[in-house]
Amino acid sequence: MLQISNLLLAANVSSQVANNSAVGMLGSFIAAALLIVVPATAFLIFVSQKDSLDRTSTGRR
């Protein structure tokens, strides 16, 4: 941790800039999860359930 801190000080980067960057990165991860992962998961669950129902109804005929 001390090496990172020395690197930031040597690069003349304030802790507030580093903090804002970290918050932005976390925000990007959350946005990606909401925009990509959640809809894809919902779609796959829907398709899986629909396929299961189709196979069940076809097997009974």
Secondary structure by P-SEA (a helix, b strand, c coil): caaaaaaaaaacccaaaaaaaaaaaaaaaaaaaaacaaaaaaaaaaaaaaaaaaaaaaaac
